[in-house]
Each structure stands twice: as structure tokens, then as C-alpha cells.
Amino acid sequence: MNAKKAGLMIVVVIMLISLVSLPAWARSAQHYRWEGVAIGIGAAIIGGAILDSCCHPRYGAYAYNYSPPPPRRHGHWAYEKIWVPPTYKNAWNPAHYTRRGEWVPGEWISIQERSGYWTSERVWVSRR
């Protein structure tokens, strides 16, 4: 009986050891490598976002602190009439015959895009 108990104990121990060390725990080295790459890329993206928000104040919470210039003294605002000149563009006029049958060689001509106009502009007039 002692041999049977010892044999049974050896079989039970071997079964327990085989159940404890499951083959599912064993993975390839590439599996952990790609997990590390994914974690590194995520950390780089989040780190870049954090650095951009703290190191560039023009994009942060204090980006639009605008204070108007101090008021000017000894003067007033006035409206002044200003002439805006017309604008022209150069265009190629190809060679052609006129209605009278005369030959006109090709040349560059100026074409008016916008006519001139008067506008009023607000300007600061000092008293001095």
C-alpha cells in the first residue's frame, strides 16, 4: 500500500504541476514588442499635445488677452474724403481686320477693371 500511495502522490503532484504551468502563458517575443510600440506611439501623441498646449501660449487659455491702446488726448476723430484710383489690367489684343478691312497687328491694351471712386475714412486730427 505504501507504494500505491506514493505512486498516487507522484501522479497527483505531476498533474498539479502540469495544470499550474499552462501553455497559454507562453507567448512570442514579437507580441510584447508590438504592445510596447503601441504604448510608445500613444505616449508620443499625448506628450506632443501636452507640450503644444503649455509651451505655446498663443493657443492656450491666455491667447486672446487684448487691451485697447490708451486714449489719445488733444485731438478728435474726423472723416476725410479720399479718392481711390481706378484699377487696370493688361490684356493681349490679337491681330485682326477692322470693319473697313484694315489690318491691325496684335498689341497689349489696358482694360479698366474698376472705376475710381470717392470714399470717406476716419482719421485722427490732433490739435497741435
VOFI-234641 format. One line per 5 residues: number of its first residue (from 1); their letters; for each residue z, x, y of N, C-alpha, C, CB. Coordinates in steps of 0.2 Angstrom, whole numbers, m for minus. Glycine has a CB too. Layout:
BEGIN
NUM> a> Z X Y Z X Y Z X Y Z X Y ~ ...
//
This chain:
BEGIN
1> mnakk> 0 4 m6 0 0 0 0 4 6 6 m5 0 ~ 3 10 6 3 14 12 m4 16 14 7 20 10 ~ m8 17 9 m15 20 10 m19 14 13 m18 22 4 ~ m17 8 11 m21 2 13 m19 1 21 m19 m5 9 ~ m12 2 22 m10 1 29 m13 6 34 m2 1 29
6> aglmi> m13 12 31 m16 17 35 m23 16 36 m14 24 32 ~ m27 14 31 m34 13 32 m35 7 37 m37 12 25 ~ m31 2 36 m32 m4 41 m30 m1 48 m27 m9 39 ~ m25 3 49 m24 5 56 m29 9 58 m17 9 55 ~ m32 13 54 m38 18 57 m44 13 59 m40 23 51
11> vvvim> m45 8 55 m51 4 56 m49 0 63 m52 m1 51 ~ m43 m2 64 m41 m6 70 m42 m2 76 m34 m9 69 ~ m40 5 75 m40 9 81 m47 11 83 m36 16 79 ~ m51 12 78 m59 13 79 m62 7 82 m62 15 73 ~ m60 1 80 m63 m5 83 m61 m6 91 m61 m11 79
16> lislv> m54 m4 92 m52 m5 99 m55 0 103 m44 m4 99 ~ m56 6 101 m59 12 105 m66 10 106 m59 19 101 ~ m70 7 101 m77 5 102 m77 m1 107 m80 3 96 ~ m73 m5 107 m73 m11 112 m71 m9 119 m68 m16 110 ~ m66 m4 120 m64 m2 126 m70 2 130 m58 3 126
21> slpaw> m73 6 126 m79 10 130 m85 6 128 m79 17 127 ~ m87 2 133 m93 m2 132 m99 2 134 m92 m9 136 ~ m104 1 131 m110 4 133 m113 2 140 m116 4 128 ~ m111 m4 142 m113 m7 149 m111 m3 155 m111 m14 149 ~ m106 1 154 m103 5 159 m108 11 161 m96 8 158
26> arsaq> m111 13 156 m116 19 157 m122 17 160 m117 22 150 ~ m124 20 166 m130 19 170 m133 25 171 m128 15 177 ~ m139 25 174 m143 31 175 m141 34 182 m151 29 175 ~ m142 40 183 m141 43 189 m145 40 195 m142 51 189 ~ m151 38 194 m155 35 199 m152 29 202 m162 34 197
31> hyrwe> m149 25 198 m146 19 200 m141 20 206 m142 15 194 ~ m136 25 205 m132 26 211 m135 29 217 m126 31 208 ~ m140 33 215 m144 36 221 m147 31 226 m150 41 218 ~ m150 26 223 m153 21 227 m148 16 231 m158 16 223 ~ m142 16 228 m137 12 231 m135 16 237 m131 11 226
36> gvaig> m134 23 236 m132 27 242 m138 27 247 m131 34 239 ~ m144 27 246 m149 27 251 m149 20 255 m156 27 247 ~ m148 15 251 m147 8 255 m141 8 259 m146 2 249 ~ m136 11 257 m130 11 261 m131 16 267 m123 14 258 ~ m134 21 267 m136 26 272 m141 23 277 m139 32 269
41> igaai> m146 19 275 m150 16 280 m147 10 284 m156 13 276 ~ m142 6 280 m139 1 284 m134 4 289 m135 m3 279 ~ m131 10 287 m126 13 292 m130 16 298 m122 19 288 ~ m136 19 297 m140 21 302 m142 16 307 m146 25 299 ~ m144 10 304 m146 4 309 m140 2 313 m149 m1 304
46> iggai> m135 1 310 m129 m2 313 m126 3 318 m123 m4 308 ~ m126 10 316 m124 15 321 m129 16 327 m124 22 317 ~ m135 15 326 m140 15 331 m139 9 336 m147 15 329 ~ m138 3 334 m136 m2 338 m130 m1 342 m136 m9 334 ~ m125 2 339 m118 3 342 m119 8 348 m113 5 337
51> ldscc> m123 13 346 m124 19 351 m128 16 357 m128 25 348 ~ m133 12 356 m138 9 361 m134 5 366 m143 5 358 ~ m129 1 363 m125 m4 367 m120 0 371 m122 m9 363 ~ m117 5 369 m112 9 373 m114 14 377 m106 11 368 ~ m120 17 375 m122 23 379 m127 22 385 m125 28 374
56> hpryg> m130 16 384 m135 14 389 m132 8 393 m142 12 386 ~ m129 9 399 m126 3 402 m131 m2 405 m121 5 408 ~ m137 0 406 m142 m5 409 m143 m11 404 m148 m1 411 ~ m141 m10 398 m142 m15 393 m136 m18 391 m145 m13 387 ~ m130 m16 394 m124 m19 392 m121 m24 396 m118 m13 392
61> ayayn> m115 m25 396 m112 m31 400 m112 m30 408 m105 m32 398 ~ m112 m23 410 m112 m22 417 m118 m20 420 m107 m16 418 ~ m124 m22 416 m130 m20 418 m133 m23 425 m135 m22 413 ~ m130 m29 427 m133 m33 432 m128 m34 438 m135 m40 430 ~ m124 m28 439 m119 m29 445 m123 m27 451 m113 m23 444
66> ysppp> m125 m32 455 m129 m31 461 m125 m33 467 m135 m36 461 ~ m124 m29 471 m121 m30 478 m126 m30 483 m115 m26 479 ~ m126 m35 487 m131 m35 493 m130 m30 498 m132 m42 496 ~ m135 m27 501 m133 m22 507 m129 m25 512 m140 m20 509 ~ m125 m21 516 m121 m24 521 m126 m27 527 m117 m18 524
71> prrhg> m123 m32 530 m127 m35 535 m129 m30 541 m124 m41 538 ~ m135 m31 543 m137 m27 549 m134 m30 555 m145 m26 549 ~ m133 m26 560 m130 m28 566 m135 m26 572 m123 m25 568 ~ m134 m30 578 m138 m29 584 m145 m30 583 m137 m21 586 ~ m147 m36 581 m154 m37 580 m155 m44 577 m157 m32 575
76> hwaye> m161 m46 575 m162 m53 572 m168 m53 568 m162 m58 578 ~ m169 m58 564 m175 m59 560 m180 m63 564 m173 m62 553 ~ m186 m61 563 m192 m64 567 m198 m64 562 m194 m60 573 ~ m202 m69 563 m208 m70 559 m214 m67 563 m210 m77 558 ~ m218 m63 560 m223 m59 563 m230 m61 560 m222 m51 564
81> kiwvp> m235 m62 564 m242 m64 561 m245 m57 559 m246 m68 566 ~ m248 m57 553 m251 m51 550 m258 m53 547 m247 m48 545 ~ m263 m49 549 m270 m50 546 m271 m46 540 m275 m48 552 ~ m272 m50 535 m274 m47 528 m281 m47 528 m271 m51 522 ~ m284 m40 527 m291 m40 527 m295 m42 521 m293 m32 528
86> ptykn> m301 m44 521 m304 m46 515 m305 m41 510 m311 m49 517 ~ m306 m43 504 m307 m38 499 m314 m38 496 m302 m39 493 ~ m317 m32 495 m324 m32 492 m324 m28 486 m329 m28 498 ~ m330 m30 482 m331 m26 476 m338 m24 476 m329 m30 469 ~ m340 m18 473 m347 m16 472 m350 m18 466 m347 m8 472
91> awnpa> m356 m21 466 m359 m23 460 m367 m21 461 m360 m31 460 ~ m369 m20 455 m376 m17 454 m381 m23 455 m377 m13 448 ~ m386 m22 459 m391 m27 460 m397 m24 457 m392 m29 468 ~ m400 m27 451 m405 m24 448 m412 m25 452 m406 m27 441 ~ m417 m20 450 m423 m21 454 m427 m27 452 m428 m15 452
96> hytrr> m430 m30 457 m433 m37 456 m439 m38 461 m428 m42 457 ~ m443 m43 461 m448 m45 465 m445 m51 470 m454 m48 462 ~ m446 m51 476 m444 m56 481 m449 m62 480 m444 m54 488 ~ m448 m68 484 m452 m74 483 m459 m72 486 m449 m79 487 ~ m459 m67 491 m465 m65 494 m469 m60 489 m464 m63 501
101> gewvp> m466 m58 484 m470 m54 479 m469 m47 481 m477 m55 479 ~ m464 m45 485 m462 m38 487 m457 m35 482 m459 m38 494 ~ m458 m29 480 m454 m26 475 m448 m23 479 m458 m20 471 ~ m442 m24 476 m435 m22 479 m432 m18 474 m431 m28 481 ~ m431 m11 475 m428 m7 470 m420 m9 469 m428 1 472
106> gewis> m417 m7 463 m410 m8 462 m406 m4 466 m409 m7 455 ~ m400 m7 468 m395 m4 473 m388 m7 472 m398 m4 480 ~ m384 m3 474 m377 m6 474 m376 m10 480 m372 0 474 ~ m373 m16 479 m371 m20 485 m364 m22 485 m376 m26 485 ~ m361 m23 491 m354 m26 492 m354 m33 491 m351 m23 498
111> iqers> m349 m36 487 m348 m43 487 m341 m45 489 m350 m46 480 ~ m340 m49 493 m334 m51 496 m330 m55 490 m334 m55 502 ~ m324 m53 488 m320 m56 483 m316 m62 486 m316 m52 479 ~ m313 m60 492 m308 m64 495 m309 m63 502 m301 m63 493 ~ m309 m68 506 m310 m68 513 m303 m66 517 m312 m74 517
116> gywts> m303 m63 523 m297 m61 526 m293 m67 529 m299 m57 532 ~ m287 m67 529 m283 m72 532 m277 m70 535 m281 m77 526 ~ m274 m74 539 m268 m73 543 m262 m75 539 m268 m76 550 ~ m256 m71 539 m250 m74 536 m244 m72 540 m250 m70 529 ~ m239 m75 539 m233 m73 543 m228 m69 538 m230 m79 546
121> ervwv> m225 m64 541 m220 m60 537 m213 m60 541 m223 m53 535 ~ m208 m60 537 m201 m60 541 m200 m52 541 m196 m63 537 ~ m198 m50 548 m196 m43 549 m190 m43 553 m202 m40 553 ~ m186 m37 553 m180 m37 556 m182 m33 563 m175 m32 552 ~ m179 m36 568 m181 m34 575 m174 m32 578 m184 m39 580
126> srr> m173 m25 579 m167 m23 582 m167 m24 590 m166 m15 580 ~ m161 m24 593 m160 m25 600 m162 m18 604 m154 m27 602 ~ m161 m13 601 m162 m6 604 m169 m5 606 m160 m1 600
//
